[in-house]
């Protein structure tokens, strides 16, 4: 999952829950480019979770970037906040003309990060966008074949997981997945910010070997199911508690 080489290339991103994490870095980097005076492409960010009140991850930050003209469109789907369930593909379908413009006409890149279940529905929306543009231009297209071409071009990128982060230890007890994103960026007030745990890493020469230590989690359930649990989690810190519950 990499950014296009050109800052002008549009980004269409769909993230569910903690799947938003890499897109935060993408948006921060584009904000930095914009602050430097570079022209940036449109950014369509679609996010999905159950409830806005409890799960609107980085919500204020997304809205600030939208106000600053970094994010072009913010499509938030909170599936349980109303009687009729609304999913990320519904928000995408509502703005399909924006997807046509950014993804097809302006040759943007699409990214999805999160669980596997929305992939078919989200891909169907992209196929609809391709068919819509084909109808407007009078060009005969095969949406499925076009998606395959986009994959080959690196413009259709999926970063999927078959299970929740909280379940990772149970599913792959002997494997460790580690992703470090190093980024410096300028916020809407003109202040330079640093990504988490990146200050030390950013000062190292390219190619430097860094020692990473991994220790077993000390966070384990009591042996007795009758033992009460008192848990406090902020943001994505809720992940292990989901497994506990």
Backbone torsions as a table, in degrees:
resi	resn	phi	psi	omega
1	UNK	NA	100.6	-176.8
2	UNK	-128.9	152.4	175.9
3	UNK	-72.6	149.7	172.5
4	UNK	-60.9	155.4	-179.0
5	UNK	-67.7	-30.6	-179.4
6	UNK	-91.3	131.3	177.6
7	UNK	-67.0	-19.6	-178.1
8	UNK	-82.2	-11.7	-178.7
9	UNK	-70.8	125.8	179.8
10	UNK	-64.4	152.7	176.5
11	UNK	-120.1	129.5	173.1
12	UNK	-119.3	114.5	-171.7
13	UNK	-125.5	137.1	178.4
14	UNK	-128.2	119.0	-178.0
15	UNK	-131.8	135.5	177.7
16	UNK	-112.8	125.5	179.1
17	UNK	59.0	-128.7	-179.5
18	UNK	-70.2	-5.3	174.4
19	UNK	-65.6	-7.9	176.7
20	UNK	-75.6	-17.2	-171.6
21	UNK	-51.6	-51.6	-179.0
22	UNK	-66.1	-27.7	-178.4
23	UNK	-72.8	-25.7	175.0
24	UNK	-62.4	-42.8	177.8
25	UNK	-64.8	-40.1	178.6
26	UNK	-59.6	-47.8	-177.8
27	UNK	-66.8	-40.5	177.9
28	UNK	-59.7	-40.7	-179.0
29	UNK	-67.7	-41.7	177.9
30	UNK	-65.6	-35.6	176.9
31	UNK	-63.0	-39.6	177.7
32	UNK	-64.1	-42.9	178.9
33	UNK	-62.3	-41.9	179.2
34	UNK	-63.8	-41.1	179.7
35	UNK	-64.3	-26.6	178.0
36	UNK	-80.2	-5.0	-180.0
37	UNK	95.5	6.5	178.5
38	UNK	-79.8	148.2	175.2
39	UNK	-81.7	127.4	-179.0
40	UNK	-113.8	153.4	178.4
41	UNK	-78.9	171.7	-179.8
42	UNK	-66.9	150.6	177.2
43	UNK	-126.6	117.5	174.8
44	UNK	-107.7	116.1	-177.6
45	UNK	-116.0	118.9	177.6
46	UNK	-112.3	131.7	-178.9
47	UNK	-134.6	148.6	-177.5
48	UNK	-137.3	139.6	173.6
49	UNK	-160.5	-177.6	-175.8
50	UNK	-82.7	-51.2	-174.5
51	UNK	-129.6	133.5	-179.7
52	UNK	-64.8	-41.6	-174.5
53	UNK	-62.2	-39.7	-175.9
54	UNK	-98.6	-22.0	-168.0
55	UNK	-131.0	23.6	178.7
56	UNK	-85.5	74.9	-173.7
57	UNK	-64.3	127.5	-179.7
58	UNK	59.6	23.5	-174.8
59	UNK	-53.6	-49.6	-179.0
60	UNK	-64.0	-34.3	179.3
61	UNK	-67.6	-44.4	178.1
62	UNK	-59.0	-45.6	-177.1
63	UNK	-66.1	-35.3	176.9
64	UNK	-65.4	-39.8	177.8
65	UNK	-67.8	-33.8	176.7
66	UNK	-66.9	-43.7	178.3
67	UNK	-62.8	-31.5	-178.4
68	UNK	-83.8	-2.3	178.1
69	UNK	83.1	14.6	177.1
70	UNK	-85.9	-51.7	174.2
71	UNK	-88.1	125.2	-178.8
72	UNK	-80.7	-43.8	-177.7
73	UNK	-139.8	131.3	178.5
74	UNK	-117.7	108.9	-179.1
75	UNK	-109.2	100.2	-177.0
76	UNK	-101.8	129.0	179.1
77	UNK	-118.8	114.4	177.6
78	UNK	-110.8	102.1	-165.9
79	UNK	-67.4	-24.6	-173.9
80	UNK	-110.2	9.5	-177.0
81	UNK	-87.2	-0.2	-179.9
82	UNK	-149.1	161.2	-178.1
83	UNK	-56.0	-41.4	179.9
84	UNK	-90.5	122.3	-177.4
85	UNK	-67.9	135.1	179.1
86	UNK	-120.7	126.7	-178.0
87	UNK	-115.3	171.6	-174.9
88	UNK	-60.3	-35.6	179.1
89	UNK	-67.0	-27.2	177.3
90	UNK	-67.9	-42.6	177.5
91	UNK	-64.5	-36.7	178.1
92	UNK	-66.7	-41.8	-178.8
93	UNK	-65.9	-33.8	177.9
94	UNK	-64.1	-27.8	-177.4
95	UNK	-115.8	35.9	-173.7
96	UNK	-62.4	-30.0	178.1
97	UNK	-66.6	-34.7	176.5
98	UNK	-67.8	-36.8	177.8
99	UNK	-66.7	-42.3	177.7
100	UNK	-57.0	-46.9	-178.1
101	UNK	-65.1	-50.0	-174.1
102	UNK	-76.2	-40.1	-172.8
103	UNK	-85.6	-43.4	-173.4
104	UNK	-96.1	-55.8	-176.5
105	UNK	-69.4	-41.4	-178.1
106	UNK	-95.5	6.1	174.8
107	UNK	55.8	53.0	177.9
108	UNK	-81.9	-177.6	179.4
109	UNK	-120.9	141.3	-179.8
110	UNK	-109.4	137.0	179.3
111	UNK	-132.3	139.3	172.7
112	UNK	-131.1	132.6	178.5
113	UNK	-134.4	132.1	-179.7
114	UNK	142.7	-157.3	-179.3
115	UNK	-68.8	167.7	-174.3
116	UNK	-80.1	-25.3	-168.2
117	UNK	-58.9	-33.5	-177.3
118	UNK	-82.8	-6.0	-173.3
119	UNK	-56.1	-50.2	-179.7
120	UNK	-60.0	-42.0	-178.0
121	UNK	-68.5	-41.5	179.3
122	UNK	-66.8	-41.1	178.6
123	UNK	-63.9	-35.7	176.8
124	UNK	-60.5	-38.4	178.3
125	UNK	-64.3	-41.2	178.3
126	UNK	-64.1	-38.3	176.6
127	UNK	-63.9	-39.3	177.6
128	UNK	-63.2	-38.5	178.4
129	UNK	-64.5	-41.0	178.4
130	UNK	-64.2	-44.5	179.1
131	UNK	-65.0	-38.7	179.5
132	UNK	-61.0	-46.3	179.5
133	UNK	-66.9	-38.0	178.0
134	UNK	-62.3	-39.0	178.8
135	UNK	-66.5	-40.3	-179.6
136	UNK	-65.9	-38.3	-176.9
137	UNK	-89.8	-7.4	-178.4
138	UNK	73.7	19.3	-178.1
139	UNK	-99.7	130.3	179.2
140	UNK	-78.7	122.0	-178.1
141	UNK	-132.3	153.2	173.2
142	UNK	-109.4	103.4	-175.5
143	UNK	-53.6	-39.6	-178.9
144	UNK	-63.7	-43.9	178.9
145	UNK	-65.6	-36.5	179.7
146	UNK	-65.2	-38.1	177.1
147	UNK	-61.8	-41.0	178.8
148	UNK	-63.6	-38.1	177.3
149	UNK	-64.7	-40.8	179.4
150	UNK	-64.3	-36.4	175.6
151	UNK	-60.9	-46.0	-179.0
152	UNK	-63.2	-31.5	-179.1
153	UNK	-83.9	-3.7	-178.2
154	UNK	75.2	23.4	-178.3
155	UNK	-108.9	8.3	174.6
156	UNK	-138.0	99.5	-170.3
157	UNK	-121.9	126.4	179.0
158	UNK	-117.0	130.2	173.5
159	UNK	-120.4	89.2	-172.1
160	UNK	-103.9	155.0	171.4
161	UNK	-130.7	141.4	-176.4
162	UNK	-83.2	-9.4	-176.2
163	UNK	-150.0	164.8	-179.0
164	UNK	-73.4	156.9	177.6
165	UNK	-58.4	-37.8	-179.0
166	UNK	-63.7	-24.4	-178.1
167	UNK	-94.9	-0.6	-172.7
168	UNK	-57.3	-41.7	-176.9
169	UNK	-64.3	-35.7	-179.9
170	UNK	-73.9	-34.9	-176.7
171	UNK	-79.1	-44.8	-179.0
172	UNK	-129.2	74.9	-174.3
173	UNK	-64.7	-22.1	-176.5
174	UNK	-106.1	12.2	-178.3
175	UNK	-121.1	146.3	177.9
176	UNK	-126.4	124.9	176.4
177	UNK	-105.4	128.2	-176.8
178	UNK	-131.8	126.6	175.8
179	UNK	-128.3	125.7	177.7
180	UNK	-117.9	123.6	176.7
181	UNK	-110.3	119.4	179.3
182	UNK	-106.9	121.2	-177.3
183	UNK	-153.6	137.3	168.7
184	UNK	-112.8	142.2	-173.3
185	UNK	-149.5	163.4	179.6
186	UNK	-111.0	123.8	-178.2
187	UNK	-79.3	-178.2	-174.5
188	UNK	-67.1	-13.6	177.5
189	UNK	-98.7	8.1	177.3
190	UNK	82.8	11.0	-179.0
191	UNK	-93.9	138.6	177.9
192	UNK	-78.3	130.0	-180.0
193	UNK	-119.7	163.0	178.2
194	UNK	-124.3	145.7	175.4
195	UNK	-68.2	160.8	-178.0
196	UNK	-57.9	132.6	174.8
197	UNK	58.1	27.1	-174.5
198	UNK	-106.2	-12.8	-175.4
199	UNK	-59.5	-48.1	179.2
200	UNK	-65.1	-46.4	-177.0
201	UNK	-63.0	-37.9	-176.0
202	UNK	-67.2	-20.7	-178.6
203	UNK	-87.3	-8.8	-177.7
204	UNK	-83.3	145.8	175.9
205	UNK	-64.0	150.9	177.3
206	UNK	-60.0	134.2	179.6
207	UNK	95.3	-3.5	179.1
208	UNK	-65.4	136.9	176.5
209	UNK	-84.0	128.1	-179.0
210	UNK	-116.0	132.0	178.5
211	UNK	-81.6	128.7	178.8
212	UNK	-116.7	124.4	179.2
213	UNK	-105.3	134.6	179.4
214	UNK	-121.8	127.6	178.6
215	UNK	-122.9	150.6	179.4
216	UNK	-60.3	148.8	178.9
217	UNK	-67.7	137.7	176.6
218	UNK	-91.4	-1.1	-177.1
219	UNK	-91.2	97.1	-178.4
220	UNK	-129.4	151.1	177.3
221	UNK	-70.0	149.7	172.7
222	UNK	-62.0	154.0	-179.4
223	UNK	-66.6	-30.9	-179.3
224	UNK	-91.0	130.0	177.7
225	UNK	-68.0	-16.2	-179.5
226	UNK	-83.1	-11.4	-177.5
227	UNK	-71.3	125.6	179.5
228	UNK	-64.6	154.2	177.2
229	UNK	-121.3	132.2	173.6
230	UNK	-121.5	112.9	-171.7
231	UNK	-124.0	139.8	177.3
232	UNK	-130.5	120.4	-178.5
233	UNK	-135.0	136.8	177.9
234	UNK	-112.7	127.4	178.6
235	UNK	59.0	-130.0	-179.3
236	UNK	-71.1	-4.5	174.3
237	UNK	-65.6	-8.0	177.3
238	UNK	-76.9	-15.3	-172.1
239	UNK	-51.2	-51.7	-178.3
240	UNK	-65.8	-28.6	-177.9
241	UNK	-71.3	-26.2	175.9
242	UNK	-62.7	-42.0	178.3
243	UNK	-66.2	-39.2	179.3
244	UNK	-61.2	-47.3	-177.9
245	UNK	-67.7	NA	NA
